[in-house]
Amino acid sequence: MASDIATLVEAFDCLAMAGFVMGSEWEAVHNLCQAHEGKQAFDWGHALCHRIEGDEWNAGYWYRRAGKPVAAGPFAEEWAAVRAALTSGS
């Protein structure tokens, strides 16, 4: 699982560098999260993907699946919090 988390972090870091916009980086993260559906870290990432997409309803579904509160505020701030939790093992 650790290498899966590293892959997720790397993919989201690329999306962050691209400015959290829809495009190939977003698609790569979304596909990765879908491929690991049911794992909390990936469901949390999936929620952020749908927030970026502007699909608040779908984002809410994935936040519930991940057991996390629905986020608000800048995507970069949310990613920083998610990244910190994923890399600390929490």
Secondary structure, 3 states (H helix, E strand, C coil): CHHHHHHHHHHHHHHHHCCCCCCHHHHHHHHHHHHCCCCHHHHHHHHHHHHHHCCHHHHHHHHHHHCCCCCCCCHHHHHHHHHHHHHHCC
